[in-house]
């Protein structure tokens, strides 16, 4: 395949991947605790194209989306009045335990509720009925007769957040390079409020235009390469 066709094709595919990331951000602009994402690109293989040249110039083969970075900047909060709604002021995550799998997930979405696990035992859970963990990494029991009590909710952080796995519904799972979670004593919880999405609509729309233009340029490159090939064929 002609290198110009290949470079244009992978370029169009990369811009499509970037557009998918932007579309996901826009779709979650009103999702509590959502953190915006950005596509990270990497250069593809470089070749020594003119072997006979004194200094062989390197010609690249385009770029592709290698990873999706998560932007953890804190967003504003919105009052809800919910007895078990909490927003974190500062760095860190809530920790929730899935009793079915034994996994612990981390999230900024503090929309919690009280759930009965039988025998009048009530615990603090998230929207997916996973158990919210305390500062001591224990599940939190709630007395239904005293819903104004202050649950001992823990806020945990990591030395590095790079590479955390996004597990859906604003839940994250750390990998080895993130290290062990530690309790963030400086974080403050605001009760009756929820953190909103940190998606910047104006910025995302500017990225939409930028990505569309880049996509159009790659398609124009395909068209130009095709016209050159047709001209060469006609000369024969």
N, C-alpha and C positions, 0 to 999 in steps of 0.2 A: 504494500500500500504506500502511496506517495506520502512523504512525511508531513506535508502541509495539510492533507486531508485528515491524517491521524491527529495532529496537533489541534486542529479545529474541532474535531469530534470530541476529544477528551476535554477540551476547554468548554464546549457547550454542556457536556455532562457535569462538569464541575460547577458551572454557574447554575444549573438546574438543582444541584445539591444545596447550594447556598440559598437559593430561593425557597427550598423546602424548609430550611432552618428559619428563615425570616417569616414564612407563613405560619410556622408553629408558634413563633413569638407573638405574632398578631392575633392568633386564635386564643392565646392565653393572656391577653392584655387585662382581663378582669378576673383572673384566677388568683385566689389568695395564696401568697407565699411563693408565687412563680418567679424563677430567676431566668432572665433572658440568656440566649445562647448565640454564639457566633461561630461561623465555619472557619476552620483553619486549613490553609492550602499548603501543599508541598510540591516542589519541582519534580518532574519525572526525569527519566534517564537522559543524560547528555552523551552525545556521540561526537567523535572526531569525523566531521562530515567530508572534508576535503583532504584526503590522505596524502595527496602529492604536494600540498602547500608546505612552505618552509615552516610556518607556524600554523599548525592545524587548528582552525577555529572550531569551538564546540557549539553544537546546535542542539537545543533542548527539544523535548517531545511534549511540552505542555505542562499542565498541572492538574492535580486532583484534590478533592477534599479528604484530608487525612484524619481530622478529628473535629469534634464540636466542643468548643470551650464554653464553660458556664460562667456567667458574670454574677458574682455574689454580692454586689452592692445592695445595701439596705434600701428598701422602698418606704414610702409613707404608710401610716396606719389609718384604719377607718373604724369608728366606733360601731359596735354591734349590740352592746348591752347584754350579750350572752354570758351567762354565769361561768361557763367554762371555755370562753374564748380568750386566747392569750397571744400577745404580739411581743416579739423579742426586740429590745432596743440594744443594739450592739452585735458583736460577732457570735456565731454559734448556731446550734440546731437543737430542736427537741429530739429525743430518742424514743422510738416506739418499738415494742417487742411483739413479734408475730408468734403466738404460741403454737401455731400449726407447723411452722418450719423451723422455729428456734432462731430465726434471723432477727437482727436489730437494724432498723432503718433510721435515717436521720432526715428531718424535714423542718422547714420554716413555717409550715402551715399549722397554726395553733388552734384550729377549730376542733375542740374536743367535746366529749359528752360523757354522761354517766351510763354505764351498762351493767346489767345484772348477770352475773356469772353463776347463778344458782345459790340456793340456801341464803337468800337475802344478802349476798356478797356483791357489793357494787364497786366497780373500778373505773378509773378514768381511761377512756379509749379515744382513738382518732376516728375518722370517718370510715375507715376500713376495719373497725373493731379490733385494732391492735392496741396493746396495753402501753400507756404512756409511762415512762420511767422517771423515777425520782432522782434527786442529787446523788443518792447512794446506789443508783442503778437498780432499784427495786420497783416493783409495780406499785401503783398508788391506789389505796383503798379510799372510797368516798362514803361518808355517812349521808344518806338521802335526807335525813332530818335537818342537816346543817349544810346546805348547799353554798352558804357564804363563807365556808372555811377556805383557808388558803392552802391549796395543794402544794406539796413540796416538789414542784416540777424542776427537773434538772435541765440546764442548758450546757451543751457540750460542744467543744470545738476541736480542731485538728491543727497541727503545726503547718500542714500544707493541705490545701483543698484541691490542688491540681490532680486531675485524673479520677476524681470520684465518679462512681458509676451512677448514672441516672436510671432508676428502676421504675419510672412511671409515677404519675400523680404527685409530682414534686417530692419524691422520696429518693434519697441518696444512700449509697452503700460505699464505705471506704475500701481502698485497696492498700496493699502493703506499704507503698510509699507515703501514704497519708499519715501513717503512724497510729498510735492508740489515742482514743478520745480522752479529753481531759475536761474537767468541770470549769466552766468560765464563770468565775465569781463576780466579774464586773458587769455581766449582762443583767439587764433589768427587764422584768416582765410587766407588761401593761395589761391589766385584766379588763375584759369587756371590749377588747379591740382586736383586730386582725391586720396583719401586714398584707399590703396589696402587692400586685405584680410590679416589678421594676422595669417593665418594658416601656421604652420611650417611643411614643407613636411617631413623632416627627422624625426621629433618627431612623426608625425602621422603614418609613416611607421613602426616605432619601436612599436607603440601601436597596429598596425595591427598584427605584429608577436606575441606580448604578448597575445593579445586576442585570436588569433588562437590556441596558445598553451594551454591556459586555457580552451577553448572549447573542444579541443582534450582530455584533462584530465577528463572533466566531462563525455564525451562519454566513455572513458576507465572505469570510475567508474560504469557506467551503465552496461557495458560488464562484469566487475568483479562481480558485484552484481548478474547478471543473472547466471554466472557460479556457484556461491555459492548456489543459489537457486536450480539449476539443480543437484548439488552434494547432497544436502539435500534430494531432492526428490528421487534420486536413492538409498539412504541409506534406505529409507522406503520400 
